[in-house]
Amino acid sequence: MNTLLTNVRIATLDDTFTIIDHGYVVITDKIFTHVESGDPPEHVKKQADRIRNMQGKWLLPGLYNTHGHAAMTLMRGYEDDLPLDRWLKEKIWPFEGKLDREAVTAGRALAMSEMIKSGTIGFLEMYHLFMDDFAEQIKDTGMRAVLTRSVIGLCSREEQDAKLDESAAFAASWNGEADNRIHTMLAPHAPNTCPIDYIKRIVERAVDLQLPVHMHLAETKKEVDDHYKMHGMHPLDQLDQYGLLNQVQWLFAHGVHLEQKHIELLAETKALISHNPISNLKLGSGMAPLSQMLQSNVSVSIGCDGVSANNTLDMWEELRMAVLLQKGLLQQADAINVKQALRMVTKEGATALQTGQPGMITVGAEADCILLDQTAAHLQPEQQLHSHLVYAARGSDVTDVYVQGRSLLENKQLITLDEEKIRFEANEQFAKVAHSII
């Protein structure tokens, strides 16, 4: 299958940030075989099974959301004004206790529809319910995903082992599936919900399975202060003391409360960070030292967290907040530049999610791309493309999405999901769960 997209302005986001003002791309099966300037020659047109004139739309790599809880999407706006500890115990965990398979499925479908429509092509799911079901959903939907069956260790040794066995079996069975669009990690929930000996056993299993490990880290000051009181050290220092940081590839979510020595330790051990600025702000958790991380060569990507703590999955909004926060916090207009920002949601995201793809528009890469409507008023004058992508673009500007050359969104219409059905079922399932709590 050859698909030819003509009349596009291409933001390659390659190593030199090349912009092709007027060009075309050819997707053969799932690979970019041409990324060229100008109009396609006749022989290229003749070889195409489908030709789409994109009317000057901007074509660029898809975005990656590297930390989230799609199953919690029904909880959007359920509680807006509590700190993390109370928010979880008083509102979120009681709601989760009432979720059944239908409710979780509806929430995840809603999350995927929102992500695709706003240009996110790959994401990480950290959750514990009905993970096999979600993997099957993703196979059909066509997105990229890292799936983790997260575990909490505040239970007996037998329960811990059972959870770990379930998590490992899931990870082993799904890693590399769906034409290599699905990858897996093991995922202890957090240092304050998993004793260090349990984290150690999880890391040992990850080593056996040759998988990375994902975990919340230093999200709130209370979490870190409690860890000091109980263990006499920061949670990251404890992981280092046990020799766990060098054994596997770590992807930590949040990393809000870190000192410079911890940032240097992350860089030394090549740990990755998923920065979640809006969730951290909304829950009053603080602002992560993003600029210091980048200056220390820590690989940082961006995550939305769950919409229960955000309340959207719009990566453009998340990116803009991340950049502007650092500029204001440090009172430095150059704290993070446009190229660094775009890298976080493309190249660094692709790396964090183990895709094996460059997060760029380049010949030989798998055809993962999105197209934006360049006629929007807030994108004019249109010359400053890279700047507009960081400081002006919105999820609603996305018109088309391709993953591995397969169309998931076309002219703002979902191809692999039924949006009307998803909206209906999400509202129906929320009402059912909310009623059961009352």
Rosetta blueprint (number, residue, H / E / L):
1 M L
2 N E
3 T E
4 L E
5 L E
6 T E
7 N E
8 V E
9 R E
10 I E
11 A E
12 T L
13 L L
14 D L
15 D L
16 T L
17 F L
18 T L
19 I E
20 I E
21 D E
22 H E
23 G E
24 Y E
25 V E
26 V E
27 I E
28 T E
29 D L
30 K L
31 I E
32 F E
33 T E
34 H E
35 V E
36 E E
37 S E
38 G L
39 D L
40 P L
41 P L
42 E H
43 H H
44 V H
45 K H
46 K H
47 Q H
48 A L
49 D L
50 R E
51 I E
52 R E
53 N E
54 M L
55 Q L
56 G L
57 K L
58 W E
59 L E
60 L E
61 P L
62 G L
63 L E
64 Y E
65 N E
66 T L
67 H L
68 G L
69 H L
70 A H
71 A H
72 M H
73 T H
74 L H
75 M H
76 R L
77 G L
78 Y L
79 E L
80 D L
81 D L
82 L L
83 P L
84 L H
85 D H
86 R H
87 W H
88 L H
89 K H
90 E H
91 K H
92 I H
93 W H
94 P H
95 F H
96 E H
97 G L
98 K L
99 L L
100 D L
101 R H
102 E H
103 A H
104 V H
105 T H
106 A H
107 G H
108 R H
109 A H
110 L H
111 A H
112 M H
113 S H
114 E H
115 M H
116 I H
117 K H
118 S L
119 G L
120 T E
121 I E
122 G E
123 F E
124 L E
125 E E
126 M E
127 Y E
128 H L
129 L L
130 F L
131 M H
132 D H
133 D H
134 F H
135 A H
136 E H
137 Q H
138 I H
139 K H
140 D H
141 T H
142 G L
143 M L
144 R E
145 A E
146 V E
147 L E
148 T E
149 R E
150 S E
151 V E
152 I L
153 G L
154 L L
155 C L
156 S L
157 R H
158 E H
159 E H
160 Q H
161 D H
162 A H
163 K H
164 L H
165 D H
166 E H
167 S H
168 A H
169 A H
170 F H
171 A H
172 A H
173 S H
174 W H
175 N L
176 G L
177 E H
178 A H
179 D H
180 N H
181 R L
182 I E
183 H E
184 T E
185 M L
186 L E
187 A E
188 P E
189 H L
190 A L
191 P L
192 N L
193 T L
194 C L
195 P L
196 I H
197 D H
198 Y H
199 I H
200 K H
201 R H
202 I H
203 V H
204 E H
205 R H
206 A H
207 V H
208 D H
209 L H
210 Q L
211 L L
212 P L
213 V E
214 H E
215 M E
216 H E
217 L E
218 A L
219 E L
220 T L
221 K H
222 K H
223 E H
224 V H
225 D H
226 D H
227 H H
228 Y H
229 K H
230 M H
231 H H
232 G L
233 M L
234 H L
235 P H
236 L H
237 D H
238 Q H
239 L H
240 D H
241 Q H
242 Y L
243 G L
244 L L
245 L L
246 N L
247 Q L
248 V L
249 Q L
250 W E
251 L E
252 F E
253 A E
254 H E
255 G L
256 V L
257 H L
258 L L
259 E L
260 Q H
261 K H
262 H H
263 I H
264 E H
265 L H
266 L H
267 A H
268 E H
269 T L
270 K L
271 A L
272 L E
273 I E
274 S E
275 H E
276 N L
277 P H
278 I H
279 S H
280 N H
281 L H
282 K H
283 L L
284 G L
285 S L
286 G L
287 M L
288 A L
289 P L
290 L H
291 S H
292 Q H
293 M H
294 L H
295 Q H
296 S L
297 N L
298 V L
299 S E
300 V E
301 S E
302 I E
303 G L
304 C L
305 D L
306 G L
307 V H
308 S H
309 A H
310 N L
311 N L
312 T L
313 L L
314 D L
315 M H
316 W H
317 E H
318 E H
319 L H
320 R H
321 M H
322 A H
323 V H
324 L H
325 L H
326 Q H
327 K H
328 G H
329 L H
330 L H
331 Q L
332 Q L
333 A L
334 D L
335 A L
336 I L
337 N L
338 V H
339 K H
340 Q H
341 A H
342 L H
343 R H
344 M H
345 V H
346 T L
347 K H
348 E H
349 G H
350 A H
351 T H
352 A H
353 L L
354 Q L
355 T L
356 G L
357 Q L
358 P L
359 G L
360 M L
361 I L
362 T L
363 V L
364 G L
365 A L
366 E E
367 A L
368 D L
369 C E
370 I E
371 L E
372 L E
373 D L
374 Q L
375 T L
376 A L
377 A H
378 H H
379 L H
380 Q L
381 P L
382 E L
383 Q L
384 Q L
385 L H
386 H H
387 S H
388 H H
389 L H
390 V H
391 Y H
392 A L
393 A L
394 R L
395 G H
396 S H
397 D H
398 V E
399 T E
400 D E
401 V E
402 Y E
403 V E
404 Q L
405 G L
406 R E
407 S E
408 L E
409 L E
410 E E
411 N L
412 K L
413 Q E
414 L E
415 I L
416 T L
417 L L
418 D L
419 E H
420 E H
421 K H
422 I H
423 R H
424 F H
425 E H
426 A H
427 N H
428 E H
429 Q H
430 F H
431 A H
432 K H
433 V H
434 A H
435 H H
436 S H
437 I H
438 I L
